């Protein structure tokens, strides 16, 4: 139980760190890595792009 709570907290922190870092990139930098600004939440969550 405690381990699952710790993992959930870490996942939450990871998501927000990824979101913050990707949001700081310019549109050109995002395009260079193949994502659109609208894709940032999905990419930050670790979901593959279709």
DOPAVEX-862289 format. One record per residue: x, y, z of N, C-alpha, C, CB in turn; residue in one letter. Coordinates in pm, whole numbers. Glycine has a CB too. Example, Ala and Ser with C-alpha at 12.3 -4.5 7.8 and 13.67 -1.06 7.14 Angstrom:
+--------+--------+--------+--------+--------+--------+--------+--------+--------+--------+--------+--------+--------+
|   n_xx |   n_yy |   n_zz |  ca_xx |  ca_yy |  ca_zz |   c_xx |   c_yy |   c_zz |  cb_xx |  cb_yy |  cb_zz | residu |
+--------+--------+--------+--------+--------+--------+--------+--------+--------+--------+--------+--------+--------+
|   1319 |   -569 |    780 |   1230 |   -450 |    780 |   1320 |   -330 |    780 |   1131 |   -447 |    905 |      A |
|   1285 |   -225 |    708 |   1367 |   -106 |    714 |   1290 |      3 |    787 |   1408 |    -60 |    572 |      S |
+--------+--------+--------+--------+--------+--------+--------+--------+--------+--------+--------+--------+--------+
//
This chain:
+--------+--------+--------+--------+--------+--------+--------+--------+--------+--------+--------+--------+--------+
|   n_xx |   n_yy |   n_zz |  ca_xx |  ca_yy |  ca_zz |   c_xx |   c_yy |   c_zz |  cb_xx |  cb_yy |  cb_zz | residu |
+--------+--------+--------+--------+--------+--------+--------+--------+--------+--------+--------+--------+--------+
|     83 |   -120 |      0 |      0 |      0 |      0 |     87 |    125 |      0 |    -94 |      0 |    121 |      X |
|    180 |    133 |     92 |    268 |    249 |    101 |    351 |    264 |    -26 |    360 |    237 |    223 |      X |
|    399 |    153 |    -79 |    479 |    157 |   -201 |    398 |    212 |   -318 |    531 |     17 |   -234 |      X |
|    272 |    176 |   -329 |    189 |    227 |   -439 |    165 |    377 |   -425 |     55 |    151 |   -444 |      X |
|    153 |    425 |   -303 |    137 |    569 |   -281 |    264 |    643 |   -320 |    102 |    597 |   -132 |      X |
|    378 |    588 |   -281 |    506 |    649 |   -317 |    523 |    653 |   -468 |    624 |    572 |   -253 |      X |
|    489 |    545 |   -536 |    499 |    541 |   -683 |    405 |    643 |   -747 |    467 |    400 |   -736 |      X |
|    286 |    658 |   -694 |    190 |    755 |   -748 |    242 |    898 |   -732 |     54 |    740 |   -679 |      X |
|    301 |    926 |   -618 |    358 |   1060 |   -594 |    474 |   1085 |   -689 |    404 |   1074 |   -447 |      X |
|    559 |    986 |   -708 |    673 |   1001 |   -799 |    626 |   1020 |   -942 |    766 |    878 |   -790 |      X |
|    524 |    947 |   -983 |    469 |    963 |  -1118 |    412 |   1103 |  -1138 |    360 |    858 |  -1144 |      X |
|    346 |   1154 |  -1037 |    291 |   1289 |  -1041 |    403 |   1391 |  -1057 |    208 |   1318 |   -914 |      X |
|    509 |   1375 |   -979 |    624 |   1467 |   -988 |    690 |   1458 |  -1125 |    727 |   1435 |   -878 |      X |
|    709 |   1336 |  -1175 |    770 |   1317 |  -1307 |    688 |   1383 |  -1416 |    786 |   1167 |  -1337 |      X |
|    557 |   1365 |  -1411 |    468 |   1424 |  -1511 |    483 |   1576 |  -1512 |    322 |   1384 |  -1484 |      X |
|    478 |   1636 |  -1396 |    485 |   1782 |  -1390 |    623 |   1835 |  -1428 |    450 |   1830 |  -1250 |      X |
|    728 |   1761 |  -1396 |    862 |   1802 |  -1440 |    872 |   1795 |  -1592 |    971 |   1712 |  -1376 |      X |
|    823 |   1685 |  -1651 |    824 |   1672 |  -1797 |    740 |   1780 |  -1863 |    773 |   1534 |  -1838 |      X |
|    624 |   1806 |  -1807 |    536 |   1909 |  -1860 |    605 |   2046 |  -1859 |    405 |   1915 |  -1779 |      X |
|    668 |   2079 |  -1748 |    737 |   2208 |  -1734 |    852 |   2219 |  -1834 |    790 |   2226 |  -1590 |      X |
|    932 |   2113 |  -1846 |   1047 |   2117 |  -1936 |   1005 |   2127 |  -2082 |   1134 |   1994 |  -1916 |      X |
|    906 |   2051 |  -2121 |    858 |   2057 |  -2260 |    792 |   2190 |  -2291 |    760 |   1942 |  -2287 |      X |
|    723 |   2247 |  -2195 |    655 |   2374 |  -2216 |    754 |   2489 |  -2236 |    564 |   2405 |  -2098 |      X |
|    875 |   2473 |  -2186 |    976 |   2577 |  -2200 |   1043 |   2577 |  -2337 |   1081 |   2561 |  -2094 |      X |
|   1022 |   2472 |  -2415 |   1081 |   2465 |  -2549 |   1004 |   2556 |  -2645 |   1081 |   2320 |  -2600 |      X |
|   1075 |   2605 |  -2746 |   1010 |   2686 |  -2849 |    935 |   2593 |  -2944 |   1115 |   2773 |  -2927 |      X |
|    846 |   2652 |  -3025 |    773 |   2572 |  -3123 |    870 |   2504 |  -3219 |    673 |   2660 |  -3201 |      X |
|    977 |   2572 |  -3254 |   1077 |   2514 |  -3345 |   1146 |   2394 |  -3281 |   1181 |   2621 |  -3384 |      X |
|   1182 |   2407 |  -3154 |   1246 |   2295 |  -3084 |   1152 |   2176 |  -3072 |   1294 |   2339 |  -2946 |      X |
|   1025 |   2204 |  -3045 |    927 |   2096 |  -3038 |    913 |   2027 |  -3173 |    791 |   2150 |  -2992 |      X |
|    909 |   2107 |  -3279 |    898 |   2050 |  -3414 |   1020 |   1963 |  -3446 |    883 |   2162 |  -3519 |      X |
|   1137 |   2005 |  -3400 |   1259 |   1928 |  -3425 |   1252 |   1789 |  -3362 |   1380 |   2003 |  -3371 |      X |
|   1183 |   1778 |  -3249 |   1172 |   1645 |  -3186 |   1041 |   1576 |  -3224 |   1182 |   1659 |  -3034 |      X |
|    966 |   1638 |  -3314 |    850 |   1572 |  -3371 |    722 |   1581 |  -3292 |    880 |   1433 |  -3391 |      X |
|    709 |   1683 |  -3208 |    583 |   1698 |  -3135 |    529 |   1839 |  -3152 |    602 |   1666 |  -2986 |      X |
|    402 |   1851 |  -3132 |    330 |   1978 |  -3140 |    301 |   2023 |  -2997 |    197 |   1964 |  -3224 |      X |
|    282 |   2151 |  -2977 |    255 |   2203 |  -2843 |    132 |   2134 |  -2781 |    232 |   2357 |  -2848 |      X |
|     34 |   2100 |  -2864 |    -86 |   2032 |  -2813 |    -56 |   1890 |  -2765 |   -193 |   2028 |  -2921 |      X |
|     56 |   1833 |  -2807 |     94 |   1698 |  -2767 |    167 |   1693 |  -2633 |    181 |   1636 |  -2873 |      X |
|    205 |   1809 |  -2579 |    287 |   1812 |  -2458 |    227 |   1734 |  -2342 |    309 |   1954 |  -2416 |      X |
|     99 |   1750 |  -2307 |     47 |   1672 |  -2193 |     56 |   1521 |  -2215 |    -97 |   1709 |  -2167 |      X |
|     31 |   1477 |  -2335 |     37 |   1334 |  -2364 |    181 |   1282 |  -2359 |    -25 |   1305 |  -2502 |      X |
|    273 |   1358 |  -2414 |    414 |   1318 |  -2412 |    467 |   1322 |  -2268 |    498 |   1410 |  -2503 |      X |
|    430 |   1425 |  -2193 |    474 |   1435 |  -2053 |    425 |   1318 |  -1971 |    425 |   1566 |  -1992 |      X |
|    310 |   1265 |  -2006 |    254 |   1150 |  -1934 |    318 |   1019 |  -1977 |    104 |   1142 |  -1956 |      X |
|    404 |   1025 |  -2080 |    473 |    906 |  -2124 |    395 |    823 |  -2223 |    507 |    822 |  -2008 |      X |
|    291 |    878 |  -2280 |    211 |    806 |  -2379 |    271 |    827 |  -2516 |     63 |    852 |  -2376 |      X |
|    277 |    720 |  -2593 |    335 |    725 |  -2728 |    244 |    805 |  -2821 |    355 |    583 |  -2784 |      X |
|    310 |    872 |  -2914 |    235 |    946 |  -3017 |    195 |    851 |  -3128 |    320 |   1064 |  -3074 |      X |
|     78 |    873 |  -3182 |     31 |    789 |  -3294 |     76 |    848 |  -3426 |   -122 |    775 |  -3293 |      X |
+--------+--------+--------+--------+--------+--------+--------+--------+--------+--------+--------+--------+--------+
//
